[in-house]
Amino acid sequence: MSPGQNDTAGERIAIIGAGVIGCALAWALAREGRRVLLIDRAEPATAGASFGNAGHIACEQLEPLPCPAVLRTFWRELTLFGGAVDLPVHRWVALAPWLARFVQAAFRQGRNTPALAALVAPAADALEAALREIARPELLVRHGHYALWLGPHAAARAARTATAAHALGVRTEPAPRELLQAVRTPGGTRDAAGLHYPDSGHVIDPRQLAVALAGAALQAGAVFRQAEVQELTPLGARVGVRANGQMVSVAAAVVCAGVQSTPLLARFGVPAPLTAERGYHLEMANTPPLIDAPVLHAEHNIIVTPMQGRLRATSYLEFERHGAPPDPRKIARLRARLTELGYTCAMPHAGWVGSRPTLPDYLPGLGRAPGEAPLFYAVGHQHLGLTLAVPSAHVMAALVAGRPPPLDARPFDLMRFGTARTAHR
Ligand SMILES: Cc1cc2nc3c(=O)[nH]c(=O)nc-3n(C[C@H](O)[C@H](O)[C@H](O)COP(=O)(O)OP(=O)(O)OC[C@H]3O[C@@H](n4cnc5c(N)ncnc54)[C@H](O)[C@@H]3O)c2cc1C
């Protein structure tokens, strides 16, 4: 089919990528009566980060990660020293431009926090409302989550964290004694302290959540097509989508392709300096949770979430190339740490690795490309894509409709990174 030729996709809005961001947007547009064409090379939420995340609705994470304190102390978190951050030496040259922007962003955290907070703070309520609307409220559990510290400095660390949370307006309360007693401490000592964050939540299966949103979109008239999108092209006031070798012209397109969004946007002059910030998970069946909520083991950067029929433990920030094979040492270390913490990790789960799509300032990219062609994007949701899927979808549905978004979306415009030519991977 040639560009511009009429086809069944003609008046549709194409969404490229059926991770949780694309699925939530498909639902938000379809419920407004828009004709949606959702495209992914794989079944919804199977190929990207949306399949394997921690399931935490992290409404407490109001601050973007880059800040002066992280610049001073990140080295302590490197895997080299037993931490969760891996910056492999063979990636230093490729990562240098991204890291330079990260350093710049560290000095803008104060300015960037209100923008991120406006999206994140209402996220659990927004997800709850969306799930009620699609009649799947059971997918979200609103028991909050817990952070635990072990060892002689545990109480001081918990107190410092509570003070910092309070300064941001995030509610915390001491974790219950039964939880502190249930966790195994190093050397069997009873030094444990913890906080409960009552306003967060978790989903019982991240993939099911995305599939439920996509299903609601399909019921409202959206169409799903399994295809690889090779290229997007401006066609006057329309957009050409070349998928599986065929070009179709659509009324508008939204790029939601996770860490692989950069080349799809370049043609429109939109810079998306995304990097793959990879995380791992292991699952444990037939293991009861310590409590019915995610538990963050803070020193180890491991979060253990009760999911349907199993526990899922996630960890690591590995700045490896997207698509590189998983590092078996990380999976083995995660398994060993979980066993130390008292979890039963006997099941031979092979482990999973996925790429968080992360921009150097840890704000998402939400907006419209400059120019006549109606090309939009919802990318770069870093550690918060599950949390932000519904709030971002509401912003994007407004931008696509040409009405004012529910919050100031200007800080999320990708043109903040200059031009596509000056941005880099
Ligand atoms: C270990 C781990 C734990 C996490 N924990 C949490 C958490 O607890 N809470 C939270 O809020 N967030 C969490 N996240 C982050 C969250 O998972 C991501 O931000 C989110 O899944 C990103 O969604 P996405 O739809 O943008 O990308 P993805 O889920 O990666 O989806 C992108 C989709 O685009 C498709 N695609 C790409 N290119 C093309 C193309 N050319 N043609 C066709 N299809 C294409 C891919 O096949 C894929 O399905 C975690 C991430 C990881 C890795």
The ligand as an SDF file (V2000), in Angstrom:
LIG
                    3D

 53 58  0  0  0  0  0  0  0  0999 V2000
   12.8210   -4.6370   36.8250 C   0  0  0  0  0  0  0  0  0  0  0  0
   11.8500   -3.4980   36.6290 C   0  0  0  0  0  0  0  0  0  0  0  0
   11.0240   -3.1240   37.6740 C   0  0  0  0  0  0  0  0  0  0  0  0
   10.1440   -2.0570   37.5190 C   0  0  0  0  0  0  0  0  0  0  0  0
    9.2660   -1.7760   38.5310 N   0  0  0  0  0  0  0  0  0  0  0  0
    8.3580   -0.7970   38.3710 C   0  0  0  0  0  0  0  0  0  0  0  0
    7.3980   -0.5470   39.3690 C   0  0  0  0  0  0  0  0  0  0  0  0
    7.3410   -1.2410   40.3800 O   0  0  0  0  0  0  0  0  0  0  0  0
    6.5220    0.4700   39.1850 N   0  0  0  0  0  0  0  0  0  0  0  0
    6.5380    1.2270   38.0660 C   0  0  0  0  0  0  0  0  0  0  0  0
    5.7550    2.1710   37.9800 O   0  0  0  0  0  0  0  0  0  0  0  0
    7.3990    0.9880   37.0650 N   0  0  0  0  0  0  0  0  0  0  0  0
    8.3170   -0.0060   37.1810 C   0  0  0  0  0  0  0  0  0  0  0  0
    9.2150   -0.2700   36.1930 N   0  0  0  0  0  0  0  0  0  0  0  0
    9.2250    0.5780   35.0070 C   0  0  0  0  0  0  0  0  0  0  0  0
    8.1220    0.2000   34.0180 C   0  0  0  0  0  0  0  0  0  0  0  0
    8.0740   -1.1940   33.8570 O   0  0  0  0  0  0  0  0  0  0  0  0
    8.4040    0.8800   32.6750 C   0  0  0  0  0  0  0  0  0  0  0  0
    8.5870    2.2640   32.8540 O   0  0  0  0  0  0  0  0  0  0  0  0
    7.2280    0.6570   31.7250 C   0  0  0  0  0  0  0  0  0  0  0  0
    6.9410   -0.7130   31.6010 O   0  0  0  0  0  0  0  0  0  0  0  0
    7.5400    1.2410   30.3600 C   0  0  0  0  0  0  0  0  0  0  0  0
    6.4330    0.9720   29.5530 O   0  0  0  0  0  0  0  0  0  0  0  0
    6.4330    1.2740   28.0090 P   0  0  0  0  0  0  0  0  0  0  0  0
    5.0910    0.8870   27.5220 O   0  0  0  0  0  0  0  0  0  0  0  0
    6.9450    2.6550   27.7570 O   0  0  0  0  0  0  0  0  0  0  0  0
    7.5840    0.3250   27.4120 O   0  0  0  0  0  0  0  0  0  0  0  0
    7.6160   -1.2600   27.2030 P   0  0  0  0  0  0  0  0  0  0  0  0
    6.8720   -1.9840   28.2330 O   0  0  0  0  0  0  0  0  0  0  0  0
    9.0560   -1.6050   27.0350 O   0  0  0  0  0  0  0  0  0  0  0  0
    6.8360   -1.4720   25.8550 O   0  0  0  0  0  0  0  0  0  0  0  0
    7.3010   -1.0160   24.6020 C   0  0  0  0  0  0  0  0  0  0  0  0
    6.6260   -1.8430   23.5470 C   0  0  0  0  0  0  0  0  0  0  0  0
    6.9370   -1.2760   22.2740 O   0  0  0  0  0  0  0  0  0  0  0  0
    7.1080   -2.3280   21.3600 C   0  0  0  0  0  0  0  0  0  0  0  0
    7.9100   -1.8360   20.2430 N   0  0  0  0  0  0  0  0  0  0  0  0
    9.0940   -1.1670   20.3110 C   0  0  0  0  0  0  0  0  0  0  0  0
    9.5210   -0.8460   19.0930 N   0  0  0  0  0  0  0  0  0  0  0  0
    8.5960   -1.3070   18.2250 C   0  0  0  0  0  0  0  0  0  0  0  0
    8.4880   -1.2890   16.8010 C   0  0  0  0  0  0  0  0  0  0  0  0
    9.4130   -0.6770   16.0370 N   0  0  0  0  0  0  0  0  0  0  0  0
    7.4240   -1.8890   16.2250 N   0  0  0  0  0  0  0  0  0  0  0  0
    6.4710   -2.5060   16.9900 C   0  0  0  0  0  0  0  0  0  0  0  0
    6.5220   -2.5540   18.3380 N   0  0  0  0  0  0  0  0  0  0  0  0
    7.5720   -1.9530   18.9440 C   0  0  0  0  0  0  0  0  0  0  0  0
    7.8010   -3.4240   22.1590 C   0  0  0  0  0  0  0  0  0  0  0  0
    7.5910   -4.6950   21.5520 O   0  0  0  0  0  0  0  0  0  0  0  0
    7.1260   -3.2860   23.5160 C   0  0  0  0  0  0  0  0  0  0  0  0
    6.0060   -4.1480   23.6390 O   0  0  0  0  0  0  0  0  0  0  0  0
   10.1120   -1.3300   36.3000 C   0  0  0  0  0  0  0  0  0  0  0  0
   10.9290   -1.7320   35.2440 C   0  0  0  0  0  0  0  0  0  0  0  0
   11.7990   -2.7950   35.4040 C   0  0  0  0  0  0  0  0  0  0  0  0
   12.6350   -3.2370   34.2270 C   0  0  0  0  0  0  0  0  0  0  0  0
  1  2  1  0
  2  3  1  0
  2 52  2  0
  3  4  2  0
  4  5  1  0
  4 50  1  0
  5  6  2  0
  6  7  1  0
  6 13  1  0
  7  8  2  0
  7  9  1  0
  9 10  1  0
 10 11  2  0
 10 12  1  0
 12 13  2  0
 13 14  1  0
 14 15  1  0
 14 50  1  0
 15 16  1  0
 16 17  1  0
 16 18  1  0
 18 19  1  0
 18 20  1  0
 20 21  1  0
 20 22  1  0
 22 23  1  0
 23 24  1  0
 24 25  2  0
 24 26  1  0
 24 27  1  0
 27 28  1  0
 28 29  2  0
 28 30  1  0
 28 31  1  0
 31 32  1  0
 32 33  1  0
 33 34  1  0
 33 48  1  0
 34 35  1  0
 35 36  1  0
 35 46  1  0
 36 37  1  0
 36 45  1  0
 37 38  2  0
 38 39  1  0
 39 40  1  0
 39 45  2  0
 40 41  1  0
 40 42  2  0
 42 43  1  0
 43 44  2  0
 44 45  1  0
 46 47  1  0
 46 48  1  0
 48 49  1  0
 50 51  2  0
 51 52  1  0
 52 53  1  0
M  END
$$$$
